[in-house]
Amino acid sequence: MGRLQRRAPITATERLRDQVAHALRAALISGELRPGEVYSAPGLAEDFGISATPVREAMLDLAREGLVEPVRNKGFRVTEVDERDLDQYTEIRLLIEVPMTGRITRTAARADLEALRPVAEEIVRAARDHDLIGYLEADRRFHLTLLGLAGNERLVETVGDLRKRSRLYGLTGLDERGELIPSAEEHLELLELMLAGDAQAAEACMTRHLGHVRSLWARD
């Protein structure tokens, strides 16, 4: 059973359960918590210097997101994502995000699209700084905020769930090979095409972006 490196104490500035869940997601991204490994709530609680209850609650939150699965009398196993899963997640995202990109390009207010520029720049900056947690958070905000301009909350929730289930795969390897930056820069390219009102080119860019991400996963 693996263990986390000793971390800074959890504070009382926000709900303890949420803090632990965020810290565990960070550990998943960094590779401290590895796919297939089983971790106990008491063991993780010892690493955090807190009781086991908020850790167990946080792990249940991650289980609902599909990131871990309960193992009876042992703890939680980090979910493994295989190639078939990744292909299916990517296919669904292509079916949703590509046509929605075209629709949003034709209907969104220019000011709403411009508001995404700082987020796109944040994605690139995080990639250059090797800030994987910052990269994921900014990337999530960009894609979900963009989809939100279509006004369909259920659609945004669906894509958000797909991202949670696949976002951890291969990210550290991409960063180490310097391949995260080109993917990050595609967000700025997409935004410029949408601001220019070129729906067809924007759809093509989104198709290329999602396909690019999937091909990079396959090389990890």
Salt bridges, closest charged atoms under 4 A:
ASP18 OD1 - ARG15 NH2 2.99
GLU32 OE2 - ARG7 NH2 2.53
ASP47 OD1 - ARG3 NH2 2.78
ASP61 OD1 - ARG17 NH2 2.78
ASP61 OD1 - ARG64 NH2 2.52
GLU65 OE2 - ARG25 NH2 2.52
GLU69 OE2 - ARG77 NH1 3.44
GLU83 OE1 - ARG214 NH2 2.55
ASP87 OD1 - ARG214 NE 2.96
GLU97 OE2 - ARG93 NE 2.49
GLU97 OE1 - HIS143 ND1 3.18
GLU114 OE2 - ARG110 NH2 3.93
GLU114 OE1 - ARG117 NE 3.14
GLU122 OE2 - ARG141 NH2 2.75
GLU137 OE2 - ARG140 NH2 2.71
GLU137 OE2 - ARG141 NE 3.42
ASP139 OD1 - HIS143 NE2 3.52
ASP139 OD2 - ARG163 NH2 2.57
ASP139 OD1 - HIS187 NE2 2.65
GLU153 OE1 - ARG154 NH2 3.66
GLU157 OE2 - ARG154 NH2 2.77
ASP161 OD2 - ARG165 NE 3.07
ASP175 OD1 - HIS130 ND1 2.81
GLU179 OE1 - ARG177 NE 2.88
GLU179 OE2 - ARG219 NH2 2.60
GLU185 OE2 - ARG128 NH2 3.20
GLU186 OE2 - ARG208 NH1 3.85
GLU186 OE1 - HIS209 ND1 2.57
GLU186 OE2 - HIS212 ND1 2.93
GLU189 OE2 - ARG208 NH2 2.63
GLU192 OE2 - ARG117 NH1 2.67
ASP220 OD1 - ARG177 NH1 3.51
